[in-house]
Amino acid sequence: MLVTINVAVLLAVIIILRLRRTTHARSRNDEKLTVVIVLVFGVLIAPTAFGQGILDVVVQVVQGVSQSGR
């Protein structure tokens, strides 16, 4: 039996588990590690169709907000 693990899915689970901890229980190093993990997750998910869909939604929201301010 061969079990494969998608690295992006594994990082998503790690991010969820790390963010569930209370804020006062985190040290600065712990927060920096969480930021690095999130950045790596973003790099892994960016070239996928799901990542492109998220990018399109964010671009539309930013354009809408910038146009509403005019």
ABEGO torsion letter per residue (X at the ends): XBBBBBAAAAAAAAAAAAAABBAAABBAAAAAAAAAAAAAAAAAAAABAAAAAAAAAAAAAAAAAAAAAX
